[in-house]
Amino acid sequence: MMNEPTAAEILNRLKNVLQINGEEEIYAEDRKKFREEHLDSLVYQSVFHSEKDTCDFLRWLIRRLALSAGAIPSSIDRFYRLKGEGKFQKVTVPAINVRGLSYDFCRSIFRAAAATNARAFIFEIAKSEMGYTHQEPDEFVTVILAAALREGFSGPIFVQGDHFQFNAKNFAQDPQKETEGIKNLISEAIQTGFYNIDIDASTLVTLDSPLLEEQQKLNIEKTVEMTQWIRSIEPEGVTVSVGGEIGEVGGKNSTVDELKTFLDGFSAEFEGAEKKALGLSKLSVQTGTTHGGVPLPDGKIAEVALDFEVLKDLGQVAMKTYHLGGVVQHGASTLPEDLFEKFPEVNTCEIHLATAFQNLMFDGGHFPKDLYADMLHYMDKNFSNHRGEKDSYDQFVYKNRKRLFGPFKRRLWDLPEETRTLLREQLQSRFEFLFKKLNAKSTFDGVTDNTESVKVLPTLPEKYRSLIVEEE
């Protein structure tokens, strides 16, 4: 691309703002000036620069600056262990999927956290979302840390791999290849700062057998294998928070017997591993929701029969019998507002939220109409194969517009500042509402005092070593 700055030129522009004394000491001398005058451009180039090597270097630089400023990718494992011991009850941690307009989206989360004194929240992205939103792990973490720098946030930052999921069809054809693919994704994610990972082998559950042990057999085996893999590669001093899943979201409701069968089987196999280590910190269950909600022919969302008693019963067993942080609720962002306060009431450990924020961005009144028209035209042309036989056009749009974040990624980042400000403010208001309803507000001390944040230094790309380290 023409007129793109080189890495050397970018560093030269920053020479009066950054202090660089080799790899070990890199920080912004004037953080306010760096944030307000340089950071937006720096993170933009780290995402869109045409030279991958330059992107890698700029991501390394942003991550180093974030660590120096105290914005540290961390594991929520210890906080969840304490929840399992009876502490921090009635707090439900929101895990927020970041699909698009990611820098501004994350800035609005940090602003909401500052306004509500919240620290118990997670940034996450699913394996499938990485594909259709065009966000690889290294970029994802970098953008979150850049948003933290921009908003002056310091403290533990929880980045999570959501639904690192086994594809049942691919597994049936080649189990080893599918397993290695998940392991490779885990390795890449942990290397970049994902210290919270949800393994989803619930897709391998087979309901044909009347025996729960047989139904959950593959789920248990693969969850154990992936947890052992995580423990073997996690950075020194970091205990990655690992979640399992027993009920595929959108399927039948989970039962206490299924939970016990899975966790008993997991414990038996995991305790037999050569390396003694911590197992799971939480477990995802199904209680009546569907990812994104169920759109009706007119585009409205159908009411959900979410069973809070099931959620409460499952959570109590998970905490009291197995000392997990509790159970996790997926597919909840589109629920009616008056239901959110019920999750902390029944001690839900974590709740995953995604589609409602996407809906707010597109339908909240501030999204440019001409851009949205272009996006729908693109969807009609390229995603028609994803339309169900009985889907109305509104249902087709609702179910598939998430796929537009990748193809229109740059145009979203290039929206005018005035538009992005309005979208940030709208999202921030929603996040503040959720932090309050889920009782994640006022969790600053509880989280920061009980999180072992380890500064894991990223590796400086060898090609650019001469820019940072003076040769003797």
PyMOL commands that set and color helices and strands:
alter all, ss='L'
color gray80, all
select helices_A, chain A and resi 7-13+31-48+52-68+77-84+102-116+127-132+137-150+168-173+175-192+202-204+212-215+217-233+256-270+308-320+337-339+342-345+355-363+369-382+384-386+393-404+409-413+417-437+444-448+462-468
alter helices_A, ss='H'
color red, helices_A
select strands_A, chain A and resi 18-21+25-28+71-74+93-97+122-126+155-165+196-200+241-245+282-285+327-329+350-353
alter strands_A, ss='S'
color yellow, strands_A
deselect
rebuild
show_as cartoon
